[in-house]
Amino acid sequence: MLAAERRARILDEVRGTRIVSTEALSRSLAVSGETIRRDLVGLEKQGLLARVHGGAAAPSIGTAEEEASFAERASSSREAKDRIGRAAASRVRPGQTVVIDVGTTALAVARALPMDLRATVATCSLLVAAELADRPNLEILVSGGRLRSGDMALSNSLAQAFFADLHPDLAFLGSGGVAAGAGLTDYHLDEAMVRRSMVKNAAASFILADSSKLGRVVKHRVVDLSQVTGLITEQEPPADIRSAFDAAGGQVVLA
């Protein structure tokens, strides 16, 4: 197959599915992954697709290079985030150990927890910890790590080790983007790695994402959608995201 024909086939695949993995393209076109990666570099230079971790996405999918500031995110979609926070908090039962991640929607979960809840909350967010610090019946565990301002997020190997040694009942995960092919993605590499530790040992894990995050792919892959229990969002997600959760036996919770 000529390179031009192969690249045309790649574009057809990306346009049809919106996101496709390098591995899938390698299988379908019977060429090496390295050949596919060179093709993707060339097509991206032409503005015909956007490379993402492990594959490629159609340019119409959000691939923002930089995350908006905490202040900007805190003031946007506030009603949706509050609804998601309440829906997540309603799943927490007394006596459980719960992980609450970083981000504005994760902070909404902390605010929505019942004032008299008796439980353990583990977090890598100093904002979440501060929000819950005065709750007399909560035990608050805070990871170590390097501090990122704005979200007041802790990450690096110390945070990863903290969550690797924890076996929570529930984990509520922040998100940079959620897409059927790319899965859960994030802007910050260290924080993506910390989230993987959260998911690995949690009995149940839910992505928190308002509708603006759905169909978006950002820099760093966290996990496939099949690796989490479900998604909590405020409106019906795109059909391909719904289908991905249905195929994996996951839940989509509409707040």
C-alpha positions as CSV (number, residue, x, y, z in Angstrom):
1,M,0.0,0.0,0.0
2,L,1.4,3.4,-0.9
3,A,1.9,6.0,1.8
4,A,-0.7,8.3,0.3
5,E,-3.3,5.6,0.3
6,R,-2.4,4.6,3.8
7,R,-2.7,8.1,5.1
8,A,-6.1,8.5,3.3
9,R,-7.3,5.4,5.1
10,I,-6.1,6.8,8.5
11,L,-8.0,10.0,7.9
12,D,-11.1,8.0,7.0
13,E,-10.8,6.1,10.2
14,V,-10.3,9.2,12.3
15,R,-13.2,11.0,10.7
16,G,-15.5,8.0,11.2
17,T,-14.7,7.2,14.8
18,R,-13.3,10.6,15.9
19,I,-10.6,8.9,17.9
20,V,-8.4,5.9,17.0
21,S,-5.5,4.2,18.6
22,T,-2.1,3.6,16.9
23,E,-2.4,-0.1,17.7
24,A,-5.8,-0.4,15.9
25,L,-4.4,1.4,12.9
26,S,-1.4,-0.8,12.8
27,R,-3.6,-3.9,12.8
28,S,-6.1,-2.7,10.2
29,L,-3.4,-1.4,7.8
30,A,-0.9,-4.3,8.5
31,V,2.0,-2.0,9.1
32,S,4.2,-1.3,12.1
33,G,3.3,1.1,14.9
34,E,6.3,3.1,14.0
35,T,5.0,3.6,10.4
36,I,1.7,4.7,11.8
37,R,3.3,7.2,14.1
38,R,5.3,8.7,11.2
39,D,2.0,9.0,9.3
40,L,0.3,10.7,12.2
41,V,3.1,13.2,12.6
42,G,2.8,14.1,8.9
43,L,-1.0,14.4,9.0
44,E,-0.9,16.5,12.1
45,K,1.6,18.9,10.5
46,Q,-1.0,19.4,7.7
47,G,-3.7,20.1,10.3
48,L,-5.7,17.1,9.3
49,L,-5.8,15.4,12.8
50,A,-4.5,15.9,16.3
51,R,-2.1,13.4,17.8
52,V,-3.0,12.3,21.4
53,H,-1.4,9.8,23.7
54,G,-1.6,6.4,22.0
55,G,-3.3,7.5,18.8
56,A,-5.0,10.4,17.0
57,A,-8.2,12.4,17.2
58,A,-10.2,14.5,14.7
59,P,-9.4,18.2,14.9
60,S,-13.0,18.9,15.9
61,I,-12.4,17.3,19.3
62,G,-11.1,19.6,22.0
63,T,-7.4,19.2,22.3
64,A,-6.6,22.3,24.4
65,E,-2.9,22.6,25.1
66,E,-3.3,24.5,28.4
67,E,-5.8,24.2,31.2
68,A,-7.8,27.3,32.1
69,S,-6.9,28.9,35.4
70,F,-8.6,27.7,38.6
71,A,-10.5,31.0,38.9
72,E,-11.9,30.7,35.3
73,R,-12.9,27.1,35.9
74,A,-14.4,27.8,39.3
75,S,-16.7,30.4,37.7
76,S,-17.9,28.3,34.7
77,S,-20.6,25.6,34.7
78,R,-21.1,26.2,38.5
79,E,-24.7,24.8,38.5
80,A,-23.6,21.7,36.6
81,K,-20.7,21.1,39.0
82,D,-22.9,21.5,42.0
83,R,-25.3,19.0,40.6
84,I,-22.5,16.6,39.9
85,G,-21.1,17.2,43.4
86,R,-24.4,16.4,45.1
87,A,-24.9,13.2,43.0
88,A,-21.4,12.0,43.9
89,A,-21.8,12.8,47.6
90,S,-25.1,10.9,47.7
91,R,-23.2,7.7,46.9
92,V,-21.0,8.0,50.1
93,R,-22.1,5.8,53.0
94,P,-21.1,6.2,56.7
95,G,-17.9,4.4,57.6
96,Q,-16.5,4.4,54.1
97,T,-13.0,5.5,52.9
98,V,-13.4,7.9,50.0
99,V,-10.9,9.5,47.7
100,I,-11.7,13.0,46.4
101,D,-9.4,14.2,43.7
102,V,-8.4,17.7,42.7
103,G,-10.4,20.2,40.6
104,T,-13.4,22.4,40.9
105,T,-15.9,19.6,40.5
106,A,-14.1,17.5,43.1
107,L,-14.3,20.4,45.4
108,A,-18.1,20.5,44.8
109,V,-18.2,16.9,46.0
110,A,-16.5,17.8,49.3
111,R,-18.9,20.7,49.8
112,A,-21.9,18.4,49.3
113,L,-21.0,15.8,51.8
114,P,-23.4,15.7,54.8
115,M,-22.2,17.7,57.7
116,D,-22.7,14.8,60.1
117,L,-21.0,12.2,57.9
118,R,-18.7,9.8,59.7
119,A,-16.1,8.6,57.2
120,T,-12.5,8.8,56.0
121,V,-11.6,11.2,53.2
122,A,-8.3,10.9,51.4
123,T,-7.2,13.6,49.0
124,C,-4.4,15.2,47.1
125,S,-6.2,18.6,47.1
126,L,-5.4,21.1,49.9
127,L,-8.6,22.9,48.9
128,V,-10.7,19.7,49.6
129,A,-8.8,19.2,52.9
130,A,-9.5,22.8,54.0
131,E,-13.1,22.5,53.0
132,L,-13.6,19.4,55.2
133,A,-11.1,20.3,58.0
134,D,-13.8,21.4,60.5
135,R,-16.1,18.4,60.0
136,P,-15.8,16.7,63.5
137,N,-16.7,13.2,62.2
138,L,-14.4,13.0,59.3
139,E,-10.9,11.7,59.3
140,I,-8.9,13.6,56.6
141,L,-5.8,12.1,55.0
142,V,-3.7,14.3,52.8
143,S,-1.1,12.9,50.4
144,G,2.4,14.5,50.2
145,G,4.0,15.7,47.0
146,R,4.8,18.7,45.0
147,L,2.2,21.5,45.2
148,R,0.7,23.1,42.1
149,S,-0.9,26.5,42.8
150,G,-4.4,27.4,41.8
151,D,-5.9,24.0,42.3
152,M,-3.6,23.5,45.3
153,A,-2.9,20.0,44.0
154,L,-0.3,17.6,45.3
155,S,1.4,15.2,43.0
156,N,4.6,13.2,42.2
157,S,5.9,9.9,43.5
158,L,5.0,10.7,47.1
159,A,1.3,11.1,46.2
160,Q,1.4,8.0,44.0
161,A,2.8,5.9,46.8
162,F,0.2,7.3,49.2
163,F,-2.7,6.2,47.0
164,A,-1.0,2.9,46.1
165,D,-1.1,1.9,49.8
166,L,-4.8,2.9,50.1
167,H,-7.8,0.7,49.4
168,P,-10.8,3.1,49.3
169,D,-14.5,2.2,48.9
170,L,-15.0,5.1,46.4
171,A,-12.8,7.3,44.4
172,F,-14.1,10.5,42.7
173,L,-11.8,11.5,39.8
174,G,-11.2,14.9,38.3
175,S,-10.9,15.2,34.5
176,G,-9.4,17.2,31.8
177,G,-11.3,15.4,29.1
178,V,-13.4,12.2,28.6
179,A,-13.6,10.5,25.2
180,A,-14.7,7.1,24.0
181,G,-11.4,6.2,22.4
182,A,-8.9,8.1,24.5
183,G,-10.6,7.5,27.8
184,L,-9.9,9.8,30.8
185,T,-7.2,12.4,30.0
186,D,-5.6,15.1,32.0
187,Y,-3.4,18.2,31.5
188,H,-0.7,17.3,34.1
189,L,1.4,14.2,33.8
190,D,2.2,13.7,37.5
191,E,-1.5,14.1,38.3
192,A,-2.5,11.6,35.6
193,M,-0.1,9.1,37.2
194,V,-1.6,9.8,40.7
195,R,-5.1,9.1,39.4
196,R,-4.0,5.7,38.1
197,S,-3.0,4.8,41.6
198,M,-6.4,6.0,42.9
199,V,-8.3,3.8,40.3
200,K,-6.1,0.7,40.8
201,N,-7.1,0.0,44.4
202,A,-10.6,1.6,44.6
203,A,-13.6,-0.7,45.0
204,A,-15.5,1.8,42.8
205,S,-14.3,4.8,40.9
206,F,-16.3,7.6,39.1
207,I,-15.1,10.2,36.7
208,L,-16.5,13.7,37.5
209,A,-17.1,15.6,34.3
210,D,-19.5,18.3,33.3
211,S,-20.7,18.3,29.7
212,S,-17.9,20.7,28.5
213,K,-15.4,17.9,29.2
214,L,-17.2,15.2,27.2
215,G,-15.6,14.4,23.8
216,R,-12.5,16.4,24.8
217,V,-9.0,14.9,24.6
218,V,-6.1,16.6,26.4
219,K,-2.4,15.8,26.8
220,H,-2.0,12.8,29.1
221,R,-4.0,9.6,29.2
222,V,-5.1,8.4,32.6
223,V,-7.1,5.2,32.0
224,D,-9.6,3.7,29.6
225,L,-13.2,4.1,30.3
226,S,-13.4,0.4,30.9
227,Q,-11.2,0.7,33.9
228,V,-13.5,2.9,36.0
229,T,-16.9,2.2,37.5
230,G,-18.7,5.0,35.8
231,L,-19.1,8.7,34.9
232,I,-21.1,11.3,36.8
233,T,-22.2,14.2,34.6
234,E,-25.1,16.6,34.3
235,Q,-26.5,15.7,30.9
236,E,-26.7,12.7,28.5
237,P,-23.2,12.2,27.1
238,P,-22.4,11.7,23.4
239,A,-23.5,8.3,22.0
240,D,-20.0,6.9,21.7
241,I,-19.2,7.7,25.3
242,R,-22.5,6.1,26.4
243,S,-21.8,3.1,24.2
244,A,-18.3,2.7,25.7
245,F,-19.6,2.5,29.2
246,D,-22.4,0.2,28.2
247,A,-20.0,-2.2,26.5
248,A,-17.8,-2.3,29.6
249,G,-20.7,-2.7,32.0
250,G,-20.0,0.8,33.5
251,Q,-22.5,3.3,34.8
252,V,-23.5,6.8,33.5
253,V,-25.0,8.8,36.3
254,L,-26.9,11.8,35.3
255,A,-27.0,14.5,38.0
